[in-house]
Amino acid sequence: MSKTTRATQTLQKAGVAFTIVTYDYDPNADRIGLQAAEAIGEEPCRVLKTLMAEVDGKPVCVVVPSDREVSMKKLAAAFGGKSAAMMKPAEAERATGYHVGGISPFGQKKVVPTAIEIAALDEPHVYINGGQRGLQVRLDPKAARDVLKAVAASLVA
């Protein structure tokens, strides 16, 4: 497994301090984020999942704790929209250049508006996908928000 991805290169270029953590990715897991949290021995609230959605038909990226579900109503509101829906996996892969299970908010093919769950900013550190299945980056959640230029909002149901 390569530990250099577009995501890690983006973080390095931005001068963000991070640590790479690898784990055995289980493609059959019901909930990939929860499987990652268990594999690395971390609380699910600190292992953030990256989801791709659309607000009023425009792509957005959403970063929330792996043990929570996104509220479509709150997501739309975070971007000043009327409606939100999850992107289909194939569309998410095309939009980001990453495979499902390895989608990172960092280094996507095209920069899209991003929102991060505000509660995650209170954690001392978080883990976010590093752009490859089985690869997480451990970093300060505020640094993640800043490099992503993300909106911090209450996004979970």
Secondary structure per residue as TSV (DSSP state, phi and psi in degrees):
chain	resnum	aa	ss	phi	psi
A	1	M	-	360.0	126.6
A	2	S	-	-75.1	137.7
A	3	K	S	-100.2	7.3
A	4	T	-	-112.3	118.9
A	5	T	-	-132.7	173.0
A	6	R	H	-58.4	-34.4
A	7	A	H	-65.1	-49.5
A	8	T	H	-67.6	-35.1
A	9	Q	H	-64.9	-39.2
A	10	T	H	-62.3	-44.8
A	11	L	H	-65.1	-42.8
A	12	Q	H	-61.5	-45.8
A	13	K	H	-61.2	-34.5
A	14	A	T	-81.5	-5.9
A	15	G	T	74.9	25.1
A	16	V	-	-86.8	130.5
A	17	A	-	-76.6	130.1
A	18	F	-	-153.7	161.1
A	19	T	E	-122.1	139.5
A	20	I	E	-89.9	132.9
A	21	V	E	-126.5	126.2
A	22	T	E	-109.9	156.0
A	23	Y	-	-154.2	166.8
A	24	D	-	-80.7	106.9
A	25	Y	-	-71.9	132.6
A	26	D	-	-108.4	104.5
A	27	P	T	-66.2	-14.1
A	28	N	T	-97.4	3.4
A	29	A	-	-65.6	140.6
A	30	D	S	-65.4	-40.5
A	31	R	S	-130.9	105.2
A	32	I	H	-59.3	-42.7
A	33	G	H	-63.0	-40.5
A	34	L	H	-68.7	-36.4
A	35	Q	H	-64.6	-40.4
A	36	A	H	-62.8	-44.5
A	37	A	H	-59.6	-45.6
A	38	E	H	-64.6	-42.2
A	39	A	H	-64.7	-33.9
A	40	I	H	-97.2	-2.2
A	41	G	T	71.1	39.9
A	42	E	-	-123.2	155.6
A	43	E	-	-63.1	135.7
A	44	P	G	-57.5	-28.3
A	45	C	G	-68.7	-16.5
A	46	R	G	-98.8	-11.4
A	47	V	E	-100.4	106.2
A	48	L	E	-92.0	139.2
A	49	K	E	-99.4	148.4
A	50	T	E	-107.2	120.3
A	51	L	E	-120.0	147.7
A	52	M	E	-109.7	133.9
A	53	A	E	-140.3	179.6
A	54	E	E	-129.8	134.8
A	55	V	E	-115.8	120.0
A	56	D	T	51.1	38.9
A	57	G	T	82.9	0.0
A	58	K	E	-108.7	138.8
A	59	P	E	-67.2	141.9
A	60	V	E	-141.0	160.0
A	61	C	E	-114.2	140.3
A	62	V	E	-129.4	130.5
A	63	V	E	-121.8	113.4
A	64	V	E	-137.9	159.4
A	65	P	E	-56.5	143.2
A	66	S	T	-66.7	-17.2
A	67	D	T	-96.7	11.9
A	68	R	S	-123.9	161.9
A	69	E	-	-111.8	145.5
A	70	V	B	-79.3	135.3
A	71	S	-	-86.6	118.1
A	72	M	H	-62.8	-35.1
A	73	K	H	-64.3	-45.8
A	74	K	H	-67.8	-36.7
A	75	L	H	-62.4	-48.4
A	76	A	H	-58.4	-44.5
A	77	A	H	-62.8	-36.6
A	78	A	H	-60.5	-28.9
A	79	F	T	-107.1	11.6
A	80	G	T	69.0	26.5
A	81	G	-	-104.1	177.7
A	82	K	S	-99.9	-34.2
A	83	S	-	-143.0	153.2
A	84	A	E	-138.8	150.9
A	85	A	E	-151.4	149.0
A	86	M	E	-69.3	146.4
A	87	M	-	-78.8	147.2
A	88	K	-	-68.3	147.6
A	89	P	H	-51.5	-45.1
A	90	A	H	-63.4	-37.6
A	91	E	H	-67.5	-40.4
A	92	A	H	-62.5	-40.7
A	93	E	H	-65.3	-42.6
A	94	R	H	-64.0	-42.8
A	95	A	H	-68.1	-36.4
A	96	T	H	-98.2	-27.2
A	97	G	S	81.9	7.8
A	98	Y	S	-114.2	159.0
A	99	H	-	-87.1	146.2
A	100	V	T	-54.4	136.1
A	101	G	T	94.5	-12.8
A	102	G	S	-134.5	16.8
A	103	I	-	-75.7	125.1
A	104	S	-	-113.0	149.5
A	105	P	S	-76.3	-15.4
A	106	F	T	-93.1	135.8
A	107	G	T	71.4	27.8
A	108	Q	-	-68.4	156.4
A	109	K	S	-54.3	-40.3
A	110	K	S	-130.1	131.2
A	111	V	-	-71.3	126.9
A	112	V	-	-125.3	158.0
A	113	P	-	-57.0	139.9
A	114	T	E	-127.6	144.2
A	115	A	E	-125.8	142.0
A	116	I	E	-123.1	140.5
A	117	E	E	-60.5	124.1
A	118	I	G	-59.7	-34.1
A	119	A	G	-62.6	-28.5
A	120	A	G	-65.2	-24.8
A	121	L	G	-69.5	-16.6
A	122	D	G	-83.7	-10.9
A	123	E	S	-76.8	148.2
A	124	P	S	-68.4	-28.5
A	125	H	-	-158.2	159.3
A	126	V	E	-137.0	164.8
A	127	Y	E	-116.2	132.6
A	128	I	E	-133.1	144.9
A	129	N	E	-53.7	136.6
A	130	G	E	-96.4	15.3
A	131	G	E	97.4	13.0
A	132	Q	E	-156.2	144.9
A	133	R	T	-61.1	130.0
A	134	G	T	84.7	12.1
A	135	L	E	-129.3	118.8
A	136	Q	E	-118.6	152.3
A	137	V	E	-112.6	134.4
A	138	R	E	-101.2	123.9
A	139	L	E	-155.7	171.3
A	140	D	-	-70.3	129.1
A	141	P	H	-63.1	-30.4
A	142	K	H	-69.5	-34.5
A	143	A	H	-66.1	-39.3
A	144	A	H	-61.7	-48.0
A	145	R	H	-57.2	-44.7
A	146	D	H	-67.0	-45.1
A	147	V	H	-67.7	-30.6
A	148	L	H	-84.0	-10.6
A	149	K	T	52.4	41.5
A	150	A	-	-82.3	149.1
A	151	V	E	-79.4	130.8
A	152	A	E	-96.6	123.0
A	153	A	E	-151.8	161.2
A	154	S	-	-78.0	112.9
A	155	L	-	-116.1	-11.7
A	156	V	B	-95.0	151.4
A	157	A	-	-71.3	360.0
